[in-house]
Amino acid sequence: MTTQTLIATVQALLAADRGLLAMDESNPTCNKRFAELGIPQTVEMRQAYRELIVTAPGLSGSISGAILYDETIRQTKKDGTPFARALREAGIVPGIKLDAGAKELAGHPGEKVTEGLDGLRERLKEYGAMGARFAKWRAVITIGGNIPSEACIEANAHALARYAALCQEAGIVPVVEPEVLMDGDHTLARCAEVTEQTQFAVFRELQRQGVLLEGMLLKPNMVVSGLDCPEQATVAQVAEATVRCLLRTVPAAVPGVAFLSGGQSPQSASAHLSAMNAGFKARMPWVLTFSFARAIQQPAMEVWRGQPANVAAAQKALVQRARCNNAARRGEYSAAMEKP
């Protein structure tokens, strides 16, 4: 592990109020989103859509890094340029999704553990040779009647820590993503309780595995009300609860926290991030940024709809959404920015 290499990559990902674009949807997930908009679900259309993103003019003004999927990092532009190289030439650091997905946790109905550690050292070498400089691993924590269990949280925390250690061994920055899902009717307070419990466990395991905190990023959920909760928290309540949770659980040595959007609308995700940065920046030892997928991509996909004539307009929609989150990092986002 080269400590300075890891730290330099982290600083590049956090520079200039930019954030991460998660374009690491699996093929089934990408196909599902295409189907909703009447876009053919083919490898050619996935490649065309990803090229639309990679070549969007001005994207690097708001995006510092892009997380790719296995198929994506192997794909090229029409002129044969690998996507990873095209991103790098545009000033965007290429990253890679490493986990193999969440599977049912044996003996714990309704709970999952993320798999993918087998052969990870070898895959890291391959992806590093392709140009990946950081990586992502997502764990899924569900809130329900009697869940999450301690066993589920501990199993996922251990896997996240082993993944992070292997990444750093390979000189690749790990993005550690313990996601407490929004699904359910739980309250803001219950989300805060489970998120704290999860993040405590994750950092305990990271330290046990010898992970360099200065050479990683945390990608957590925001503390929000469950989607079906009858009382939805306000923007101010979400911002306060999320920052309080981070202050209780995240060591100051961690350089940055890059939030996932987790099913929030693009506007809500930006508003929540902006409120945190506007109201609490002086209290926070780490940078608060974004690592959004649909909250940046969805408007562009809706404009594109698989039509070559719509590429330029879709790219403008993509860059505009990214700029909204760039403003949220500064605590300056407003709904008025949604229109170009």
Protein Blocks (a to p, Z undefined) as FASTA:
>chain_A
ZZklmmmmmmmmmgghiacddfkbcfklmmmmmmmnopacdfklmmmmmmmmmmmghklm
mmmbdcddfklmmpccfkopafklmmmmnopacdddfbgbjaddehiahiacdehkeokl
mmmmmmmmnopabdcddddddddfkbccfklmmmmmmmmmmmmmmmmmnopacddddddd
fbdjbdfklmmmmmmmmmmmmmmmmmmnopafklcccddddddddfklmbdcdfklmmmm
mmmmmmmmmcfklmbdcddfkopafklmmmmmmmmmmmmmmmpcbdcddddfklmmmmmm
mmnnopaklmmmmmmmmmmmmmmmmmmmnopacfklmpZZ
